[in-house]
Amino acid sequence: MPRQGECMRGKTCVITGAMSGIGLETAARLGKLGARLVLVGRNRDKGDEALARLRTDVPGVLAEMHYADLSCPDQIYRLAGAVLYAAPRIDVLVNNAGAIYAQRQETPDGLELTFALNHMGYFRLTAMLRERLVASAPARVVNVASEAHRGARLDFDDLQCSRGYGGWRAYQRSKLANILFTRELARRLEGTGVTTNSCTLASSPPDLATTTRGSGASASQSASWWRLRRSSAARRRRFISRPLLMLKGLAATTSRPNHGCHGYSSS
């Protein structure tokens, strides 16, 4: 029997957006529990720095960093191939990478950038890893959403926000899409032993105030995250670690919201 501090030993966790903030803290906590970590970032310099920090904070951790722009289908395809090669089993997939853009931008395949990264990135990577997750069951998918989804509505006649774009509204819609995706994924995975969850965090997630492809959140949204940064270290850890609540009892399922985390039974 593994010791209490090693309850994830033998399990492989894939975490996107793992260079800082929620993703990196989740990686550190899972690493301390003994999990093998397959991490995903976009910037190699920042990713290498995050990996070095992780190895310092969690001596002996088994971790590797892969690089991809998750708004780009070709890069997701290459990433999925690399992850499947590196990980004979996948016990946990944490979809966390996301951003907010003040100006509307399009990807080469014609999708609005917020939608492409925050929603389609989750959707495409999960689809490509789905068979491995099912083969590894009991397994779990955690989609990091946001309280920003409240009040949002999807306009299926204009999912790409081509009319009257607003960065915050596009972000809200993408987070609502994350939650709806989680629910539909649970339905489609019913009986496979793979549980899907979404966790809703504060309205201004970390690392969204600035991006490399556009200015970031509005002053009010940035201020919310700044207040969190100035709060106690314990409060920050509780906030950042919410995705970990979804990993308690990996084989268990839930159907009720719990501390900002929503579980949808799929087993």
N, C-alpha and C positions, 0 to 999 in steps of 0.2 A: 504493500500500500504506500503511495507517495505521502510524504510529509505535508502538513497543511500548507506550507509555503511553496510547495511544488505541485499544486493541484492541477496545473496545466502541462506538466511534464509529459512529453510524448505527443503533444498536440501542436499543430502548425497553424499560425494565425497570419493572414494577409491583411495589411493595413495600408490604405491609401492616404495621401496627404500627411505623411509621417515625418516631415522634416521639422515640425514645430507644433506647438499648441496641443490641441486635442489628440491629434494623431501620435505625436511623439510621447505624450504622457501616457496614453493608452498602451503604446509599445513598451514603455518602461515598466508599467504595472504588470503587464502580461509576462514580460521577461522575468520579472522577479518571482512570478508564479511558476516559472520553468518552461514556458512556451518557446517554441522555435518561431522566429519572427521573419516574415518575408515582407519587407517594407517597400513602399512606392513613393517617390518624390519626382519633382520636375526639374529642379536645378541641381546639377551634379555637385557644385561646390558646397551649397547649403546642405545637400543630402549627405555628403561625406562628413561634414562638420557635425551633423545630427547623429550620424552613426558612431562617430568617435565619442561624442558626449554620452550616448546610450551605453557604449561599452565601458565608459568610465563609471557611470552611475550604477550599472548592473554588471559587475565583474562576472565573466564566464558566460554572458548571454550569447545565445546562438541567433545571430541576426545578419541579414544581408539587405542591401538597398538596390532596388531597380528603378529605372528612370523612364518616364513617359509623360507626354502631355495628354491628359485624359479627355481633352476636348477633340482629339484627333483620332478617328477610327483606325487608321493605319497603325498609329502608335499603340493603341489599346490592343490591337490584334497581335502586334509583336510582343507587347508586355505579357499578354495572356499565355503566349507560347513559352516565354521565358519562365513564367511562374509555374506552369504545368510541368516543365522540365525540371525545375528546381524542387518542386513540392509533390512527392508521390501521393500525399494526402493533404487535404485542406479542411481543417476543423472549424475555422472561424474566418469569415470575410468581413472586414469593417470598411465600408465605403464612407470615406470622410472628406476626400478632396473637394474643394469648392472655392468660389470667389464671387465677388460682386463688382460690376463695372458701371461707371458713371455714364459712359458713352456706349451706344449700341455698336457692336462689332459682330462680324460674321466669320464663321470658320470656312475653310476652303470648300467644304461640302454644303455650304449655304445655310447652316443653322446659326441662330443667334447664340453668342458665345456663352452667356450665363446658362441657357438651357442645355447647350451642348456639354458643358463641363459638369454642372451641378446635377443634372438629371441623366442625360444620355451616357455620361461617364459611368455612373452607377449601373445603369441598365445594361450597357454593352459588356462591361467587365464581368458582371454577375452572370450574364448569359453565357459567356465564354468559359467561365469556371464552374458552371452549374453541374455538369456531369461529374466532375471531380468532387464537388461538395456532396452530391448524392452518394457517390461511392464511399465517401468517408463518414457517412452518417453513423451516429448522431452528430450533426454539424449545425452551424448557425450563421446567418447573415444579419449584420447590424448596419442599418442605413442611418447615418447621422443627419438629422433634419434640423429644424429650428422652430422656435415659437413664432418666428416671422410668418409662418404659413397661415396664422389666424387672420381671417378676414379676406384671404386671397381667393380668387376664382380663376379657373382655367378658361381661357377663351379659345375654344377649339377651332374657331375661324381665324385666329391670329396667334398661334402658339409661339411664333417667332418674334412677337412684339414689334412688328413692322410698322404699326400705327401707334403713335404717341408713346414712344419708349420712355420708361423710367427705370433707372438702375435698381432702386429698392423694390419696385413692383415686380420686375423681372426676377429678382432674387426670391421674393415671396412666392411667386408662382413655382419656381424651381423646387422650393422646399415642400410645397403642397404636393408637387409631382412625386417627390421622394416618398411621402407617406402613402399616397395612392398606389405607387409602384410596390411598396412593401406589402400592402394588403392583397393586391392581385398576385404577387409572387407567392404569398402564403397559400392562396387558393390553388395555384398551379402546382405547388410542391406538396400538397396534402398527401400524407401517407408515405412520404419518402424518408422521414426522419430528419429533414432539414427544417429548422425553425427560423422564421424571419422576424426581425424587430426593427422598429424605428425609434430613435430617441430624439426628443425635441429639446434643444438647448436655448440659451438666452438669445434675444433678437439680434445681437451682434457677435457672431462667433469670432474667435481669434484669427488673426492673419488676413482679415478681409478688408481692413481699413486702407491698405495699399496693395496694389497688384502691379505686375510687370507689364500689363497690357492695358492700362487705363487707370485713371484715378479711382479712389475707392469709395467707401460708404460716405453718406452725408455726415455733417458734423454731429447731428443728434445720435445717429447710430454709432459713430466712432466714440462718442462720449460714453455710451453705455459700456463698451468694452474697456475704455480707460478706467471707469469706476471699478470694474472687476479687477483690472491689473493692480489698482491701488488697495484692494481689499486684502484681507489676511491670506497668508499662504494656504491655510487649511481650507478656506472657502474656495480658493482657486482650484485646489486639488479636488474638492467635491464636485465642482462644476465640470472640470475637464474630464473627470473619471466617470461621468454618467454612462458612457457606452459600456463600461465594465459591469454595471448592474445587470446588463442583458446577458452576461456570460456566467452568472451564478447558476450552477447546476446545468451544465452544457446540454444535457439531454432533456431538460425540462422545457415546458412550454407555458405560455401565459396568454390571457386574452384581455387583460385589463391594463390601463395606464398605471404606471408606478414611478413616482418621482421623476416625472418628465420623460419616462421611457414607455413606449407602447409596443406590446408584443402581440403578434398574431400567430396563433397556433397553426402549424403546418404538418403536424405528425399525428 
